[in-house]
């Protein structure tokens, strides 16, 4: 999984550069960039949502995932990490970390690339690493140090797929990848609404849906 390791290092380096640039950006300009990132996140979410092929599985999977996440207090626990990173400026901590993580990790390129990486061919992930490194510069400049922690989520998620590639490659069919991508797109739209302060949605609590949606999709097939 050398590709995943390089991808993680790239995000850390890009985010570090973004944090340096962050100090040089005037507050008014930072707010403009923040709005642009929010609008881009909506566009990306809509694009990914077009992958939905089994709408019933998606909606019920999102509901079930949200209920599970709520009982597990996922977003609340993620928010507690902000006390370690920065005690007083934690308002946008979770949405910044999740926006970065989901931009990096939810999509066919990540899943297929991680499988190939686990099987010894890191070419797709190395290409993705270049893209993620570039994006992490902007995200860190806008959101702050939480983007560094998104690299850890990337390593865990992408690395798990790579390590289990031999065992799960047959399960990760095109339909399953569409399910994960579509659900991720809906969640990204929720994150965008948070970023633009339109409505507060606990997207962190919805993370179990990334497992619930494809499982339901394989059961109900619609």
C-alpha positions in Angstrom: 0.0 0.0 0.0 2.9 2.3 -0.8 0.5 4.5 -2.9 -1.7 5.2 0.1 1.3 6.1 2.3 2.5 8.5 -0.4 -1.0 9.9 -0.7 -1.2 10.5 3.1 2.2 12.2 3.1 1.2 14.4 0.2 -1.9 15.6 2.1 0.1 16.4 5.2 2.7 18.4 3.1 -0.1 20.2 1.2 -2.0 21.0 4.4 1.2 22.2 6.1 1.8 24.6 3.2 -1.8 25.7 3.4 -1.5 26.5 7.1 1.6 28.7 6.3 -0.4 30.6 3.6 -3.4 30.9 5.9 -1.5 33.3 8.1 -1.0 35.6 5.1 -4.6 35.7 3.9 -6.7 38.7 5.0 -9.9 37.8 6.8 -12.2 39.3 4.1 -10.4 37.2 1.4 -10.6 34.1 3.6 -14.3 34.5 3.9 -14.6 34.7 0.1 -12.5 31.6 -0.3 -14.7 29.9 2.3 -17.8 30.7 0.4 -16.2 29.4 -2.9 -15.3 26.2 -1.2 -18.9 25.8 0.1 -20.3 26.3 -3.4 -17.7 23.9 -4.9 -18.7 21.3 -2.3 -22.3 21.6 -3.4 -21.3 21.1 -7.0 -19.2 18.1 -6.2 -21.9 16.6 -4.0 -24.5 17.0 -6.8 -22.0 15.4 -9.3 -21.4 12.5 -7.0 -25.1 12.1 -6.2 -25.7 11.4 -9.9 -24.1 8.0 -9.2 -27.2 6.9 -7.3 -28.7 3.9 -9.1 -30.6 2.4 -6.2 -32.5 5.3 -4.6 -34.5 3.3 -2.1 -31.3 1.7 -0.7 -29.7 5.2 -0.6 -32.5 6.9 1.4 -33.1 4.1 3.8 -29.4 3.6 4.2 -28.9 7.3 5.0 -31.7 7.1 7.6 -30.4 4.0 9.2 -26.8 5.3 9.1 -27.9 8.6 10.7 -29.7 6.8 13.5 -26.7 4.5 14.2 -24.3 7.5 14.1 -26.6 9.5 16.4 -26.6 6.7 19.0 -22.8 6.4 18.7 -22.5 10.2 19.0 -19.9 10.2 16.2 -20.1 13.9 15.4 -19.9 14.8 19.1 -16.8 12.6 19.6 -15.2 14.1 16.5 -15.8 17.5 17.9 -14.0 16.6 21.1 -10.9 16.2 19.1 -11.1 19.9 18.5 -10.2 20.5 22.2 -6.8 19.0 21.4 -6.2 20.9 18.2 -7.6 24.3 19.2 -9.8 25.0 22.2 -11.6 28.1 21.2 -12.1 27.9 17.5 -13.8 24.5 17.2 -17.0 25.7 15.4 -15.9 24.6 12.0 -13.6 21.8 13.1 -15.8 18.8 12.2 -17.1 20.1 8.9 -13.6 21.0 7.8 -12.2 17.6 8.6 -15.1 15.7 7.1 -15.2 17.9 3.9 -11.5 17.2 3.3 -11.8 13.5 4.1 -14.9 13.0 1.9 -13.4 15.0 -1.0 -10.3 12.8 -0.8 -11.8 9.4 -0.2 -15.4 9.1 -1.5 -15.5 8.1 -5.1 -14.6 5.4 -7.6 -11.0 6.6 -8.0 -10.3 6.0 -4.3 -12.0 2.6 -4.1 -10.6 1.2 -7.3 -7.2 2.8 -6.8 -6.9 1.4 -3.2 -7.8 -2.1 -4.4 -5.1 -1.8 -7.1 -2.7 -0.4 -4.6 -3.3 -3.4 -2.3 -2.7 -5.7 -5.2 0.6 -4.1 -6.0 -0.3 -1.4 -8.6 -0.3 2.1 -7.0 -0.5 4.1 -10.3 -4.1 5.2 -9.8 -3.5 6.3 -6.1 -0.3 8.1 -7.1 -2.3 10.1 -9.6 -4.9 10.8 -6.9 -2.2 11.8 -4.5 -1.2 14.7 -6.7 -4.8 15.9 -6.8 -5.3 15.5 -3.1 -2.1 17.3 -2.3 -3.2 20.3 -4.4 -6.7 20.4 -2.8 -5.3 20.1 0.8 -3.4 23.4 0.3 -6.6 25.2 -0.3 -8.6 23.4 2.4 -5.9 24.0 5.1 -5.8 27.7 4.2 -9.5 27.9 4.6 -10.4 25.4 7.4 -7.1 25.2 9.4 -5.3 22.4 11.2 -8.2 19.9 11.0 -7.2 19.1 7.5 -4.0 17.5 8.9 -6.3 15.1 10.9 -8.2 14.3 7.7 -5.0 12.7 6.5 -5.3 10.2 9.3 -8.8 9.3 8.3 -7.6 8.9 4.7 -4.8 6.5 5.8 -7.3 4.4 7.9 -10.0 4.3 5.2 -7.9 3.9 2.1 -5.3 1.8 3.8 -8.0 -0.6 5.1 -9.3 -1.1 1.5 -5.8 -1.7 0.3 -4.9 -4.2 3.0 -8.2 -6.1 2.5 -8.1 -5.9 -1.3 -7.7 -9.6 -1.9 -10.7 -10.4 0.3 -13.2 -7.6 -0.6 -12.5 -7.0 -4.3 -15.3 -9.3 -5.4 -17.8 -7.5 -3.1 -16.9 -4.0 -4.3 -18.8 -4.3 -7.6 -19.7 -1.4 -9.8 -23.1 -1.2 -8.1 -21.6 -1.0 -4.6 -19.2 1.7 -5.7 -22.1 3.7 -7.1 -23.9 3.3 -3.8 -21.0 4.6 -1.8 -20.3 7.4 -4.2 -24.0 8.5 -4.3 -24.4 8.4 -0.5 -21.1 10.4 -0.1 -22.5 13.0 -2.6 -25.6 13.5 -0.5 -23.4 13.9 2.6 -21.2 16.4 0.9 -24.2 18.5 0.1 -25.0 18.4 3.8 -21.5 19.6 4.6 -21.8 22.4 2.1 -24.9 23.6 3.8 -22.9 23.7 7.1 -20.0 25.5 5.5 -22.4 28.2 4.0 -24.2 28.3 7.4 -27.6 27.6 5.6 -28.5 24.8 8.0 -26.7 22.8 10.7 -26.6 19.1 9.7 -24.7 16.6 11.8 -23.1 14.9 8.8 -20.6 13.1 11.0 -23.4 11.1 12.5 -24.3 9.9 8.9 -20.9 8.2 8.3 -22.3 4.7 9.0 -24.5 5.2 5.9 -21.4 4.6 3.8 -21.7 0.9 4.9 -25.5 0.8 5.3 -26.3 2.0 1.8 -24.3 -0.6 -0.2 -25.5 -3.4 2.2 -29.1 -2.5 1.7 -28.5 -2.1 -2.0 -27.3 -5.7 -2.2 -30.4 -6.8 -0.3 -33.3 -4.9 -1.9 -31.6 -4.3 -5.3 -33.4 -1.0 -5.9 
